[in-house]
Amino acid sequence: MPLFANNSTPAGPPGTPPGQDEDGGASTTLERVAQKTEPPRLYQVLMLNDDFTPMEFVVMVLQEYFRHDLDTATQIMLKIHHEGRGVCGVFTKDVAATKVEMVLAAARRAGHPLQCIMEAA
């Protein structure tokens, strides 16, 4: 959508023909058109349960990469353990993708098969 719309109303002084200024040239008036923007789509970052990654490591990841306190991180870890998956946070697409990559890299460095995914919220 254009930022300015062409509005061909007479801009010259009274007595000049419409569409011309006082020197006889064409005139145009621009008016501002409001742009409508949508908020960015949000994505959930989820961790998936496995039988090999220690619970303490999952809690540490939740605290370090998602800034959860110990109690909240423990609750999310237990949800992952019992339900098979848990939401770590909700972010814009770029931030969510970065968080997923950081978690996967940390898990690989530590030798754990922890899986982390993102999906539309």
Wavefront OBJ file of the C-alpha trace (Angstrom):
o trace
v 0.000 0.000 0.000
v 1.525 3.385 -0.940
v 2.477 5.767 1.802
v 1.077 8.749 -0.097
v -2.058 8.849 -2.249
v -2.487 11.204 -5.165
v -5.376 13.548 -4.551
v -5.985 15.851 -7.517
v -7.804 18.686 -5.803
v -7.150 22.248 -6.947
v -4.239 23.725 -5.037
v -3.998 27.119 -6.750
v -5.484 30.402 -5.621
v -9.138 31.177 -6.331
v -9.825 31.936 -9.986
v -7.280 29.483 -11.432
v -8.610 26.468 -13.344
v -8.747 23.181 -11.363
v -5.548 21.139 -11.594
v -3.352 24.181 -12.333
v -1.378 26.432 -10.070
v -1.204 30.196 -10.544
v 1.688 29.852 -13.046
v -0.442 27.622 -15.282
v 1.378 24.344 -14.363
v -0.270 21.187 -13.063
v -0.455 20.793 -9.296
v -0.859 17.735 -7.102
v -1.636 17.422 -3.428
v -0.271 14.443 -1.505
v -1.997 13.148 1.581
v -0.696 10.580 4.040
v -2.352 7.150 3.990
v -2.088 5.143 7.219
v -0.315 1.793 6.835
v -1.681 -1.165 8.692
v 0.926 -3.552 10.018
v 0.255 -6.857 11.693
v 2.171 -8.008 14.756
v 4.736 -10.730 14.012
v 3.618 -14.351 14.270
v 4.705 -16.102 17.443
v 6.251 -19.551 17.781
v 6.471 -21.925 20.739
v 9.819 -23.492 21.554
v 9.216 -27.048 22.791
v 11.490 -29.648 24.321
v 10.721 -33.307 23.753
v 11.173 -36.071 26.295
v 13.760 -38.798 25.889
v 15.000 -41.553 28.182
v 18.653 -40.475 28.218
v 18.965 -36.731 28.931
v 19.297 -36.094 32.683
v 16.560 -34.023 34.285
v 19.188 -31.726 35.806
v 20.487 -30.882 32.325
v 16.979 -29.974 31.131
v 16.507 -27.704 34.165
v 19.893 -26.080 33.517
v 18.971 -25.425 29.848
v 15.627 -23.900 30.861
v 17.373 -21.602 33.320
v 20.289 -20.633 31.079
v 18.631 -20.213 27.682
v 15.048 -19.329 28.652
v 15.716 -17.427 31.904
v 13.301 -19.462 34.031
v 13.802 -19.585 37.791
v 14.525 -22.954 39.440
v 10.900 -23.677 40.403
v 9.477 -22.825 36.976
v 12.244 -24.740 35.194
v 11.565 -27.779 37.383
v 7.819 -27.610 36.642
v 8.461 -27.410 32.884
v 10.956 -30.291 33.101
v 8.387 -32.448 34.900
v 5.760 -31.586 32.285
v 8.219 -32.657 29.555
v 8.950 -35.865 31.469
v 5.305 -36.804 32.101
v 3.580 -35.495 28.959
v 6.369 -36.007 26.430
v 6.829 -32.341 25.572
v 6.720 -28.930 27.189
v 6.708 -25.286 26.175
v 9.919 -23.465 27.057
v 8.794 -20.068 25.759
v 6.971 -18.169 23.018
v 8.972 -15.927 20.683
v 9.048 -14.373 17.236
v 10.237 -16.701 14.462
v 13.889 -15.587 14.392
v 14.282 -15.647 18.173
v 12.588 -19.059 18.441
v 14.838 -20.540 15.732
v 17.915 -19.179 17.503
v 16.805 -20.630 20.854
v 16.225 -24.053 19.250
v 19.714 -24.014 17.700
v 21.321 -22.946 20.987
v 19.584 -25.729 22.931
v 20.493 -28.369 20.337
v 24.124 -27.220 20.294
v 24.336 -27.322 24.108
v 22.826 -30.813 24.169
v 25.279 -32.081 21.540
v 28.253 -30.557 23.390
v 27.122 -32.339 26.552
v 26.530 -35.594 24.650
v 22.766 -35.696 25.193
v 20.113 -36.559 22.567
v 17.739 -33.807 23.754
v 15.345 -32.646 21.030
v 14.047 -29.092 20.793
v 11.574 -27.879 18.153
v 9.490 -24.821 17.357
v 5.922 -24.624 16.111
v 3.445 -21.851 15.464
v 1.729 -20.675 18.637
l 1 2 3 4 5 6 7 8 9 10 11 12 13 14 15 16 17 18 19 20 21 22 23 24 25 26 27 28 29 30 31 32 33 34 35 36 37 38 39 40 41 42 43 44 45 46 47 48 49 50 51 52 53 54 55 56 57 58 59 60 61 62 63 64 65 66 67 68 69 70 71 72 73 74 75 76 77 78 79 80 81 82 83 84 85 86 87 88 89 90 91 92 93 94 95 96 97 98 99 100 101 102 103 104 105 106 107 108 109 110 111 112 113 114 115 116 117 118 119 120 121
